Amino acid sequence: MSRRAPVAVTLAAAALLSPLTAVAQDAAAPSTEAKPNDLLNAALWMQESVEYKANAVGIFAFAKARLDAALTDKGASALDQSDAGDKPPAIIIDLDETAIDNSAYESGLVTTNADYSSKTWAEWVDAKQAKAVPGVLDYLGYADGKGVKIFYVSNRTADQEEATRANMQALGFPMGGNVDTFLMNKEKDGWGSDKEARRQFVANEYRVVAMVGDNYGDFTKAAGGTAPERMAAFEKDQAHFTTDWFMLANPTYGSWESTAFGNDYKLSADQKRAMKQDALEPWTPKAAQ
């Protein structure tokens, strides 16, 4: 999915220490003091739980099972293309937390008590240490063998494409042959964080038989609305999620989180946390009222 807008590192010392270094240090010497960080449970779940792995392999198995039917029905399109016709089939898939797993980076933010920053993120991308999300290589390998072109529509920036390609080629992802299948943020004029222009770029030449992501914005531009607007859009789009849109679980970041604080990344961490808490619909026992 798309990465979050840059925010300041919460501790000045953490800005001088990369998450990768922090992970290595923690492995050598276990921390004696837990650092409070909103990412802790999410990062732990993605790295250590069988529940995360089961969720991922299940989604990709479902997508794989749906693929043959989509290929047989020449009018089927995950983008509701009126001109799908005899266009060759393609899949649009997001990268971060959909195809490749960056939980080591997120864990580094926890162990250094830091927030996301473009500097440490670029360092992570250059390290080429992202792993394949469980189940994705089986799914994409199957689709590639059926002659489906795989387009990676990512909000990693154009200057990060070379390192991203190298990381993914080493993991065994289909690379597209003589077609540039990596469509990065800012690669062309008009290609911003909203992926709509890139989805349409693929649809101009291909019949999009499936889309895969971890964020609502990987499927529709309706992701940037208010919580009620997003819910209304979901209700309208819900049938896609049982046929040709496949959503991976990502509890670490996404438009679901930023919607709660009005997508205002200039707010302090405490302000954002307060607004997220206010967005909850809690039940409380009488003794706590």
CORZICOR-V189185 format. One record per backbone hydrogen bond with DSSP energy under -0.5 kcal/mol. CO is the residue of the C=O (numbers start at 1). NH is the residue of the N-H. Records with the same first field share a line. If there is no record, write none. Layout:
BEGIN
CO: NH  NH
END
This chain:
BEGIN
11: 14  15
12: 15
13: 16
14: 17
18: 22
19: 23
20: 24
21: 25
22: 26
23: 27
24: 28
25: 29
37: 40
39: 43
40: 44
41: 45
42: 46
43: 47
44: 48  49
45: 49
49: 53
50: 54
51: 55
52: 56
53: 57
54: 58
55: 59
56: 60
57: 61
58: 62
59: 63
60: 64
61: 65
62: 66
63: 67
64: 67  68
66: 70
67: 71
68: 72
69: 73
72: 74
73: 76
77: 80
81: 84
84: 87
88: 207
89: 149
90: 209  210
91: 93  151
92: 212
93: 153
95: 98  99  100
99: 133
100: 97  102
101: 131
102: 105  106
103: 107
104: 108
105: 109
106: 110
107: 111
108: 112
109: 114
110: 113
116: 7
117: 121
118: 122
119: 123
120: 124
121: 125
122: 126
123: 127
124: 128  129
125: 128
131: 101
133: 136
135: 139
136: 140
137: 141
138: 142
139: 143
140: 144
141: 145
142: 146
143: 146  148
144: 147
149: 91  151
150: 152
151: 93  153
152: 154  183
154: 185
156: 185
157: 160
158: 161
160: 164
161: 165
162: 166
163: 167
164: 168
165: 169
166: 170
167: 171
168: 172  173
169: 172
176: 179
179: 181
181: 152  183
182: 184
183: 154
184: 187
185: 158
188: 191
190: 192
191: 186
195: 199
196: 200
197: 201
198: 202
199: 203
200: 204
202: 205  206
205: 88
206: 208
207: 90  209
208: 78  79
210: 92
211: 246
212: 94
213: 248
215: 218
216: 219  220
220: 223
221: 224
222: 225
226: 230
227: 231
228: 232
229: 233
230: 234
231: 235
232: 236
233: 237
234: 238
237: 240  241
238: 241
239: 242
240: 243  244  245
244: 211
245: 247
246: 213  248
254: 257  258
255: 259
256: 260
257: 260  261
258: 261  263
259: 262
261: 264
263: 265
264: 267
268: 272
269: 273
270: 274
271: 275
272: 276
273: 277
274: 278
275: 279
277: 280
285: 288
286: 289
END
